[in-house]
Every structure is written in C-alpha cells, then in structure tokens.
Amino acid sequence: MSHVLSTDSHGFFYTAGRGMERFVLEEIRCKLSAIDVESMTGKVFFKGNPDLCSLRKVKSAERIFLLLYKGPPLTEYKGNALLFTLQKLVTGEPKVWLDTFQIWKTFQEQINKQGHFHGQEKVLKRKLDDDSSKSKSKTCKEEIEVGEEPLCQVQATIDTATPLLLQKLPVKVTEHSAHNISEPITFRVSCRCSGVYTKTMTAQDIGRVIGASLSKQFGWKPDLRQPMLEVFVHLNDMYSVVGFPILRQPLSNRDYIQSTGLRATTAWAMASVAEISAAKYVLDPMCGVGTILLEAAMEWPHTSFLGIDKSEVQLKHALDNVKKAGVMNSVAFLKGSVLDLPVLSESMDVIISDIPFGKKFTCSKDMKELLPDIIRQMERVLCIGGVLVLLLSQKLHYHLKTNFHFKSNEDKNLQCHVSDSVSQCRSDNLKVAGHITLKKLDFTCLTHIESHSVSLGVTEAVIFKCKKTSNSIFF
C-alpha cells in the first residue's frame, strides 16, 4: 500500500467545487510552500509543512484534510476481495494511521490555543440534531459539498452491523495501538463513493467495514454523534482517498460574513481574476449583501470599493458584513439602479458583479432583456484598460455569447466570440437580428479575455471576464 506522508512533509488535500480546482491550485502555489501539487476533479493534493494560519489562507477551497492515503481505484476487486482490500487500508500500515493521528492532534492543539479560530469550534465535535429518531439511526447524511457526491456518515458496530466475513478476520491490536494515547479515541467514518462501487456495495457498507477494522485494530470507539475524529473516505473510478478533516466547518464559512449571499469561494474566485491588485476603484453595481466586495477587501485592503444596490434591506446587510469584517475604511455603499449608475463615466478600474439568475437560479426573460442595458452602463463607467467580471448562469452565458458581440482576445476585429459549445458567426446574427438590433448588441470596446465554468451546487455558472480596450462606439 502506498501513502503520501513522509518525515519531511505532510500530505494534505483541499476539496473544491467543480471548476474551482484551478483557483485552489493558484492559491496553493502563491500562498503555501507546497510541493508535489496535483489536481483532480473536486480535490487538490499537495505536500508541505504549513501551519493552520497558512492553510486557512486558501479562500477558494471548501475543506482542508490531512491526507492519510491516496491510491488507485479499487474497482478490480469484487465481493470478499473488496472487503479484504478495504480492511487492508487500516491493517496494512497501522503506524501510518497513528502517525497521521498525532499530526492531526497537533493541529487541534493549535485550534485550542487560538480559541474560536475564524469561526471554528475549539474542539472537533459536531452538534447534531437532538431528535430521538435521528439519534437511534445507524447512518445520517450531511450537507453535500459543492461539486461532490452525497456523503454518508457511518457508525461502525462490530456486533450487528459488520459483515460476518469481517468478524472472522484475524485482526489484533498492535504495539502502536490507541492504548498508548492518553485519551480514548472516538470516531466516525464519512464515506463517499461513486462509480462501479455503488453497484455492489453502498457507502454505508464500505464505512462499516473500515469502521470495524479501526475498532479491532486500534480499539477506537465509534461515535456518530460527537466523535473526536472524523475519518473521510472517498472511493471512485479514478482514485481512493482517506483523510482526516483538520477543521470541522468548511473554509467557505467565513466568520466575518453575517448575512450570506453568493458563496464566498465563488466570490473570491471572481475577485482573483479581476486584477484588483492594480486597481484604485472597484465597483459592484448589484452588490446585494456585499459578499464579492467583502472577499476582495479582505484580500486587497488598500483598494477603494463601492457597492450599489436598489434594495435598502440588502444594503443594510452589506453594511453589517463590512462592519463585522472590519473593512469600513475601504468599502462604501450607495443606493441606486444598475440601469442608471450614479457614477462618473470611465471612473472605475474594475467592475465585478453577480448577475441575478432569477428564481431558483433560472434564467428569467426579464434579465435577458435587461442584460444589454446593464452591460452598457458598466461599459460606460469602466475606464479604458479596466476589467469587467460577471457571474452568469449558463443560460445567460449562452444568451450573451450568441447575441452579444465582443472583440475576441485572439482576434481584435469585430466578430462574435466562439465558445467550445457555441458556434454562430456574426453574419448569422445579422440576418436574424437586423442592423438596428446589431447596434444595440455590439460591445466593440470590450474584449473578451476568458470564461470559467464553476458549480454553484444545484446549478452551473460561468465567470466571464472582459477588458475595455477603447472608448465606447455608438452607431
């Protein structure tokens, strides 16, 4: 069995929403002295010796784990062979488990010393619902992390829940076992599996096998409600991963956000591509509760940020968030409409905004009709060389790419930008839209730079980036 831990550095991995892996990669390379960085769908692996503060600097990730094992998929094993292989994850290298547990304890000591660290609990315990029917259940489901499969948590009980085959396996506690650790170790197994595994075994079955092996090998006690340690297992057709979460709460749960809006990881990703470090003035013309501006202000505190929204309620929540985060000196808010921005022309270096998707993240007809006027206003107040970053639903993005005309980053001539999934040239639009409509939908001073698909959980979105390369042209 191979593993990634060594005496010189520890193995870690971040989980990330679909499409967010590239942002996590960039942050790891910039903020951590990481080696052996590797990205897979939904996860980014690396080695290093970072402290807790350094690990939390990665703002585009969902959760951070101490890596115990990463190997090839176990898809070649069936039936009893799969059970033995799963048990071998525990019994094959027991010292690795105990060494990793000691590293995990070191991080927990850091958390305890720092107290209520960025909204995290002082001890790694999860307060579950007190409903009696749930407390009797052998399994429960936790909120699905963005971009990943459902997570099942399993309390292993050797007497009744473990397959008979496993009970007969010759497992015994080794000299490295948990009796050398002063406090009793309680745990639960959180198992996520997909692909061919689901045809023969459920996540609960896999979790029970691993949980029973841990109990027999180390004497650890299963505890679904308030375990000391969570063991994370992810099996799919590409890889097998086992790890310990360092923090109970997701990194995306920012303690400085009082009222939630757009997911903080997505807001940070938008800000990271907006070239804010070189900007003096940044505008969000539909700021809502101010999540995008807040994430940007926390990262670039010497830039001036302005949020505009027509809702007084939203602006109040945004102000509360800014006060909580302590960035009042760099963020201001105004009440106003995105269709008539109370901002001087060509006065903003960066405009960054989450375009509303309509009810339940669907693309509304009204937003399609308003989008040209919204972009025209943003185009007006953006200075030459300025950056425009929008978050669009896939439907709005498709509408933008098929009906609006931007300069291409590769071709500076006036032509429609062709995406991987959309191939429709300007001449086709001319025949359908006519000359008058074309005047309204041409944005010849905006050059499309890049687009990134990202997951928002139940829906997919696109981060769309442009630069203003010339003055607005009106026909």
Helices and strands as residue ranges (DSSP letters): E 10-15, H 21-31, E 35-40, E 43-48, H 52-55, E 63-71, H 79-91, H 94-114, G 117-119, H 132-135, E 139-141, E 152-154, H 164-167, G 178-180, E 186-193, H 197-200, H 203-218, E 221-222, E 229-235, E 240-245, H 264-272, G 276-278, E 281-284, H 291-299, E 304-309, H 312-325, E 331-335, G 338-340, E 348-354, G 359-361, H 365-381, E 382-393, H 394-403, E 405-408, H 426-441, E 442-455, E 460-468
